[in-house]
Amino acid sequence: MSKVKAAIYWCSSCGGCDESIVDLGERILAIREAVDFVFWPCAMDPKYSDVEAMADGEIVVSLINGSIRTSEQEYMAKLLRRKSQLVVAFGSCACFGGIPALANLTSKKGIFDRSYLTTPTTVNPEGIVPLEHSKTAEGYSMELPSFYETVYKLDDVIEVDYFLPGCSPNGDMVANAMGAILAGKLPPKGSMLLPDIALCQSCDRNSTKPESLTITEFKRLIHVQADPTQCFLNQGILCMGPATRDGCGFPCVKGNMPCTGCMGPVGSKDQGARMLSALGGIMEGETEEQIAKALDGIPDPAGTFYRYSMSSSFMGSHRKENKP
């Protein structure tokens, strides 16, 4: 039996999703028996020309991780879309924009100024910043990919068949997804390869949450020692579980850390709005001052409520002024 041809590509992300393939451990051997990875820059040395030479649809499945920030990433996403029968948005950056999409709160100019001109350790008296097109003194032309004003999730740029969120997807999630793909037992196209239920429903601490939960202040883990047996919200510690999709096995909670929302929104496109709605029902305060004091425990609201989902939020999804 011939092997299934597969590709893995890394766009704007940290590389953790590529690492998650290695986290399969011995299970990767069974996948390797059935899959021929024909393009995986993190693990081999293929060239773009190798993919360009393939027939359209020759690759059975491409796992594309990372958000889209540059013209090179857009080109490769579209190339792999054309060469692949199935494309999976692999990881939170591809699914929702991920942490890179928090850059949508600033601008390309702001990023370049900070990175190349104004950091305390930068010495750049000539104010040199990267240029897309430049020439050397010897007359050679050089070209860099265009850096977009906006960070896009993968399905802003290409049609995506399936979504597997997580930062990064764990070994069980990857193994189950690959097993479903290889067996042809897949849900309708456009589906998440995970249940559409909130993390709280399977969390071990859910039973400790009182019927009438109220929060008068939010506490940060740097200031308190969390009780490892109690619901974080019941302790006044912000946990994104009510607004986050289940399926990861909640390893953070098991490690006595609250959920930060990497599995993305559940039951709503806008994860932050859902979480704010949940908090609105349990926060207690008779005056604006009391509510403001409670919210002081959340010093970075955007980075807290939209840490992984800015590009899929109502706020981030409307920023399309130079959509590729």
Secondary structure as UniProt FT lines:
FT   STRAND          4..10
FT   HELIX           16..22
FT   TURN            23..26
FT   HELIX           27..34
FT   STRAND          35..39
FT   TURN            41..43
FT   HELIX           48..52
FT   TURN            56..57
FT   STRAND          59..65
FT   STRAND          67..70
FT   HELIX           71..83
FT   STRAND          84..90
FT   HELIX           92..96
FT   HELIX           99..105
FT   HELIX           108..113
FT   HELIX           114..118
FT   TURN            120..121
FT   TURN            125..126
FT   STRAND          133..135
FT   TURN            137..138
FT   STRAND          141..143
FT   STRAND          147..152
FT   HELIX           154..156
FT   STRAND          162..164
FT   HELIX           171..183
FT   TURN            189..190
FT   STRAND          191..192
FT   HELIX           199..201
FT   TURN            204..205
FT   HELIX           206..208
FT   TURN            221..223
FT   TURN            228..229
FT   HELIX           233..235
FT   HELIX           241..243
FT   STRAND          244..245
FT   HELIX           251..254
FT   TURN            255..256
FT   TURN            262..263
FT   HELIX           271..280
FT   TURN            281..282
FT   HELIX           288..295
FT   TURN            296..297
FT   HELIX           301..305
FT   TURN            306..309
FT   HELIX           310..312
FT   HELIX           314..317
FT   TURN            321..322
//
